Amino acid sequence: MAKLAHIWRHPIKSHGHEAVERASLKPGQGLPMDRVWAVIHASSAVDAAAPVWASCRNFVIGADVAGLGAISAATGTDGRITLRHPSLAAITLDLDDAADQARLLDWSQPLIPAARPKATNVVRLQTHGVFDTDFASISLNNLASLAALSAKAGQMMDMRRFRGNLWIEGLEPWAEHGWPGRQLRIGAASFEVVEPIARCAATTVNPETALADVETPYLLRKHWGHRDFGVYLRVIAAGDIALNDELVLL
């Protein structure tokens, strides 16, 4: 039986991962508190005063700033977010407060290489989260596929590299790559499988060390002929999901 083994959310795009045990999902929305905020940089085309969806390169992301990969997040009951990094003092933020947005920029600046554009603003979209897709997506990943990739890498790869939302156990490796166009159910929620996720350099970074130590896209291309890992889902029927819920293909 395939079941939900892990749920992760990332309140600030590329700035921290947070494990949760359950979530309430709604059509047209992503995982609650996932990629609610994002940081734009000096070369971004996003208007900080009226932000709209844009491609990921308009934001400060792990593909460009390896040090972001080691940030963890914890959201309090008051909505404030505590970020931790092995090289920085922990910081707690209310990102609806402009002063705390500025504190986030100052806190993360030491992680940004001098050759990269400086972080300038924290933004929040009015439509949906700041996802890599232009629709509200939830990413699903397969622990068996991770094990197969880890075997080629010669080390067990931490799932946090992939910034995935849902991790499933009990599947065959790469079973999920045959699902686009199909529907599935986890817990009480139903989903459409939209497309595979093409992986970038952000997945080369070890979240424990913030160092790039596995050429993930290269290994995917070399051994499987693509750089896809996981699939994007769209919620089509509301419902709650929780760890150990069964995954059923419809």
N, C-alpha and C positions, 0 to 999 in steps of 0.2 A: 504493500500500500504506500503510495506517495503521500507525504504529509509535509506541512509547513514546519520547518526546523528553526528558522530565524526571521525576524523582522527588524529592519534597520531604517532609520530616517536620518536626514541631514538638514537640520533647520536652516543653516546658511550654506548655500551652494559651495561645495569644495572646502568648507571650513568646519569640519567636524562630523563624526559619525556617532549615532546614538542607537542602542538596542532597546526595543520595546517588546512587550509580550502580546499586545492585542491592538487592534485599530478598528474604527468604524469608517466604512468607505461609502462614498456617494458617487453616482454617475457624473462624469464630467470633471471630477476632481482627482488629485493624486492622493498619496498617503498623507493623512493629517500631519502638519508640521514638517513636511518634507520640502526642502528647497523653497522655503517661504521668502527668504532674503537672499541677496547676492551682492557681491562687491564688484563694481566696475572700475576700470583703470583709465589712465590718461589718454589712451588711444581708442577707447570704446566709442562706438557710434550710438550707444544708448543715451537718451536724454534723461539725466537724473531727476529732472522736475516732472517728467511725464513718461516713465519707463514703459516700454512694450517689449514683447518677446523678441529676442535676437539670438543669433547663433552663439555657441559657448565661448568662442574666441573674444567676445566682447566683455568677458568677465575674468576676474582673477581666479584661475582654476589650477587644479593639480597637474595638468599636462604641461603647464608653463612654470609652475612653482612647486617643486617637489616637496618642500617643507610642509606644505598644507596637508600632505597625506598622513601626518602623525597627529593631527588635531582630533581630540575627542570632544563630544558635546554631551551636556546633561541639561534637560529642560525642567525647571522647577514648576511647582503647582501654580506659582504666580506668573508663569510665562517667561520668566527671565532665563537666559541661557548661560551656562557656565562652560567655558572653553578651557581645555588643558592641552599643553604641548610639552614634550620633554625638555625643550630648550627655553621655555618661557614660563613666567609666573601665571597661575590660573587667573582668569578674569570672568566676572559675571556681568551680564549685559541685559538691558531692556532696549531692544532694537527699535521700538517705537519712539524712543527718546533720541533726539539728534545728538545730544552730548555723548550718549553711549555709542552711537554709530561712529562718531569721531574717535572714541576710545578703541573701538575695534580696528579701525584703520591704523592707528598708532601701534597697537599691540601686534598686528600681523606684519607690519612693514619690515621688521628684521628678517622675515622669512623670504622676502621677495628679492631675487638677484638684482644687482645694480643695472644689468642690461635690460631688465623687463620694465614696462611702464608702471609708474607708481599707482597704487590704489587711491581712488579719489572719492568714491561715494558708496554708500550702502543703499540698495534699491529694493523695492517690493512691488511686484506687479499687481494690478487690480483684477486681472482676469483669472490667472491661476499661478501656480508656482513657477519658479525659474528653472524649468526642466531643460534637458538637452533636446527634447522634442518640442515641436510647436503645438502639441496637444498635452493635456494633463495625463502623464504617463506614470505607470508603476512598473519597475523592472523586476523580472523574475529570473532567478539563476538556479542552476542545478549543482548540488554538491558533488555528484558523481562526475560531472564535467570538470569541476574544479580539481578533483583527484586525478583525472586523466591528464589535465594540463600540468598539474604539479609534478606528475611522474616525468614528463618531458623536461620540466624545468630543473629537476634534480633536487627539489626542496618542496615542502608543503607550503603552498601559497595562501596567505591570509585572505579570507573572503572580503575583508574591508578594502582591499585594493580596488575592488570593482564598484564600490559605492552602490551596491544593489539594495533593493528594498526587501524582496522576498526570496528566501533560499529554501529549496525543496530537497528532501531526501527520499530515497526509495525509488528513484528513476534509473534507467540506463543512461550512461554517458551520452550527451548530445541529443537525448530524446526531444528536448524542447525546441530544437531547430526545425523539427517537422510540424510545428504547431501554428505558424502564422496563418491567419484566416479561420482558425478554429476558435471555439469558445471553451471556457473551463470554469469550474466553481471551486472556491476555497472557502470553507466555512459557509456563511450565509450569503457571500458576495459572488457575483458572476462577472466574468471578464471576457473581452475579445483579445486574442493574441494578434498584435498589429504587425510587428516586424522584429528582425534580429537587431542586436546592439553591436555596432562596430566599435571595437575597442581602440583606445589611443594610449599615448605615453603615460597617462596618469596611472595606469595599471602596472607600470614597471616599478612603482615606488612601494617599498616595504613600510607599512604604517607604524611599525615599531621603531624603525631607525630613521625614517624620512629619507632614505637613500634608494636610488634606483638600482635594483639588483637582479631583475629578471626582464628579459626582452620579450614581454608578453605578446605584443602584436606580431613580432617576428616568429615566435614559436607557433602561434595560431596559423599563420600563413604557411610556415614550413611543413607542419604536420597535418593540417586539415584543409589547406587551400583557401582560407579566408581569415579575417580577423574578428569574427563574430563570437561573442560570448554572452549568452542570455538573450531574453526577448523582452520587448516592451508590451505591456498590457494596457488596455483601456477599461475602466469600470463601466459595466453596462447595467448592473442591478445592485442596488445598495445592500449592505449587510455588514455584519461584524466578522472579523477574522481573528484568530488567536493561534498561538503556538500549538502544534500537534493536530491542527485541523487537516482533514483529508483533502487532497487535490483530486478532482474528478474531471476528466475530459468529457465535454458534452457532445 
